[in-house]
Amino acid sequence: MHNMIDFDEALERTKGEERALLIGNGFSAEYFNYRNLLDNSGLAVGSPVREIFNILGTVDFEAVIRALEGAVVVEQGYRNYAHASEIMLHAQMVREALVKAVNATHPIHRQDLGFQYTSSANFLANFCTVFSLNYDLLLYWVNLEKCRLADGFGLGESEGYFRGPFIEGAYCNLYNLHGGLHLFETDDGGIIKALDTGMGVIATISDTIINKRRLPLYVAEGTSSQKMRKINSVAYLRYCYDTLRWNSCSIFVYGHSADENDAHIYRAIFGSKAKHLYFGVYKPNPEKINIFDGLLSKYQKTVGSHLEYTFFDSETAKVWNA
């Protein structure tokens, strides 16, 4: 069995060098404990709209809305105007369900979370580059409170409650690999971010979904191949993914299970020139270590990588309770 070290030992082993960090759902689990947005949408299991999610094999709201709007065109072509109107109402219902899910899984304002951001900001300060797989707003809020990381929107302009677009040449060390609820794609393919001003970022997100009929840019749960299709379809997401592939620093993974549905992430890590992989394990025991060792070893062999990895006890990082 691999030896287990604590977080401080991992930092000591990488002292004097730049480090990268990849965070998964475990970073947010203490405050946002949900499987996916569909579970919190209020769309009843067995309802026609929910069945469309099942038929398409997705939890992506945008894919379902596209399918419904395509069906509207077909119904109108056959002069079934009443049914076309009904389907259009269902498309709006899906938008409203996404808003409900966002509001159900987040407080209205970041101050309502009722915790101090100091320990999480101190944790992030150990890294020169942060990659996030989370689309919730917790990292966004931590970064707002402490202004630790540049997100690539610095050369953009503020307009209303948004700033953008993201520019690849701008200084950036925070990459949202799976997008985020605060990110939106413009008609010309640019990416803008919602600002936490006025009534708050949740209100801006909700208004944009309902009234402007524009959905956030995020990669919904699904298989690794489904996620890669989404990533490859959006220049911003592809750039973030390629940046992970180009990483040459030792990389720490915190709060992630290394499951098959994120195999594309580990192909990128093991295909990179990273010096070493430090993989965090929550409440480690021999059985868990063997499982993770098997997963990482498989990814390593798949790409023919020589990247070595070490396990650390993720609780010793004290992300939220230092």
ChimeraX attribute file (.defattr): number of C-alpha atoms within 10 A of each C-alpha:
attribute: neighborCount
match mode: 1-to-1
recipient: residues
	/A:1	8
	/A:2	11
	/A:3	8
	/A:4	18
	/A:5	16
	/A:6	15
	/A:7	20
	/A:8	13
	/A:9	12
	/A:10	18
	/A:11	15
	/A:12	9
	/A:13	10
	/A:14	16
	/A:15	11
	/A:16	8
	/A:17	11
	/A:18	14
	/A:19	22
	/A:20	22
	/A:21	21
	/A:22	23
	/A:23	19
	/A:24	18
	/A:25	20
	/A:26	17
	/A:27	21
	/A:28	19
	/A:29	12
	/A:30	9
	/A:31	13
	/A:32	17
	/A:33	11
	/A:34	13
	/A:35	11
	/A:36	14
	/A:37	22
	/A:38	24
	/A:39	13
	/A:40	18
	/A:41	20
	/A:42	16
	/A:43	20
	/A:44	12
	/A:45	11
	/A:46	10
	/A:47	9
	/A:48	12
	/A:49	19
	/A:50	17
	/A:51	14
	/A:52	18
	/A:53	18
	/A:54	14
	/A:55	9
	/A:56	12
	/A:57	12
	/A:58	18
	/A:59	20
	/A:60	19
	/A:61	20
	/A:62	20
	/A:63	14
	/A:64	22
	/A:65	23
	/A:66	12
	/A:67	15
	/A:68	22
	/A:69	19
	/A:70	14
	/A:71	16
	/A:72	21
	/A:73	15
	/A:74	14
	/A:75	17
	/A:76	14
	/A:77	11
	/A:78	10
	/A:79	11
	/A:80	13
	/A:81	15
	/A:82	11
	/A:83	14
	/A:84	22
	/A:85	14
	/A:86	11
	/A:87	20
	/A:88	19
	/A:89	14
	/A:90	17
	/A:91	23
	/A:92	18
	/A:93	16
	/A:94	24
	/A:95	25
	/A:96	18
	/A:97	20
	/A:98	26
	/A:99	23
	/A:100	18
	/A:101	19
	/A:102	22
	/A:103	17
	/A:104	15
	/A:105	18
	/A:106	17
	/A:107	15
	/A:108	16
	/A:109	15
	/A:110	20
	/A:111	11
	/A:112	9
	/A:113	12
	/A:114	7
	/A:115	11
	/A:116	13
	/A:117	17
	/A:118	16
	/A:119	16
	/A:120	20
	/A:121	20
	/A:122	16
	/A:123	14
	/A:124	20
	/A:125	13
	/A:126	15
	/A:127	20
	/A:128	16
	/A:129	23
	/A:130	24
	/A:131	22
	/A:132	22
	/A:133	22
	/A:134	23
	/A:135	24
	/A:136	20
	/A:137	21
	/A:138	17
	/A:139	21
	/A:140	19
	/A:141	17
	/A:142	19
	/A:143	19
	/A:144	15
	/A:145	15
	/A:146	13
	/A:147	11
	/A:148	16
	/A:149	22
	/A:150	16
	/A:151	19
	/A:152	19
	/A:153	21
	/A:154	16
	/A:155	15
	/A:156	16
	/A:157	13
	/A:158	16
	/A:159	11
	/A:160	11
	/A:161	16
	/A:162	20
	/A:163	19
	/A:164	21
	/A:165	21
	/A:166	21
	/A:167	18
	/A:168	14
	/A:169	9
	/A:170	14
	/A:171	14
	/A:172	17
	/A:173	17
	/A:174	21
	/A:175	24
	/A:176	22
	/A:177	25
	/A:178	25
	/A:179	25
	/A:180	22
	/A:181	22
	/A:182	23
	/A:183	23
	/A:184	25
	/A:185	17
	/A:186	12
	/A:187	8
	/A:188	6
	/A:189	12
	/A:190	15
	/A:191	22
	/A:192	24
	/A:193	25
	/A:194	24
	/A:195	20
	/A:196	20
	/A:197	14
	/A:198	10
	/A:199	11
	/A:200	15
	/A:201	23
	/A:202	24
	/A:203	18
	/A:204	19
	/A:205	25
	/A:206	22
	/A:207	14
	/A:208	18
	/A:209	19
	/A:210	18
	/A:211	10
	/A:212	9
	/A:213	12
	/A:214	18
	/A:215	22
	/A:216	23
	/A:217	23
	/A:218	25
	/A:219	24
	/A:220	22
	/A:221	18
	/A:222	15
	/A:223	16
	/A:224	15
	/A:225	14
	/A:226	15
	/A:227	20
	/A:228	20
	/A:229	12
	/A:230	16
	/A:231	21
	/A:232	13
	/A:233	11
	/A:234	16
	/A:235	14
	/A:236	24
	/A:237	23
	/A:238	18
	/A:239	17
	/A:240	21
	/A:241	23
	/A:242	14
	/A:243	18
	/A:244	26
	/A:245	19
	/A:246	15
	/A:247	19
	/A:248	17
	/A:249	21
	/A:250	20
	/A:251	26
	/A:252	24
	/A:253	22
	/A:254	25
	/A:255	20
	/A:256	18
	/A:257	19
	/A:258	18
	/A:259	14
	/A:260	14
	/A:261	15
	/A:262	19
	/A:263	19
	/A:264	16
	/A:265	22
	/A:266	22
	/A:267	19
	/A:268	19
	/A:269	26
	/A:270	25
	/A:271	21
	/A:272	20
	/A:273	18
	/A:274	20
	/A:275	16
	/A:276	20
	/A:277	21
	/A:278	20
	/A:279	25
	/A:280	27
	/A:281	21
	/A:282	16
	/A:283	10
	/A:284	15
	/A:285	11
	/A:286	10
	/A:287	10
	/A:288	13
	/A:289	17
	/A:290	13
	/A:291	13
	/A:292	18
	/A:293	17
	/A:294	12
	/A:295	17
	/A:296	22
	/A:297	16
	/A:298	13
	/A:299	22
	/A:300	20
	/A:301	13
	/A:302	13
	/A:303	15
	/A:304	12
	/A:305	16
	/A:306	13
	/A:307	18
	/A:308	14
	/A:309	20
	/A:310	16
	/A:311	23
	/A:312	25
	/A:313	20
	/A:314	21
	/A:315	18
	/A:316	16
	/A:317	19
	/A:318	13
	/A:319	18
	/A:320	18
	/A:321	13
	/A:322	11
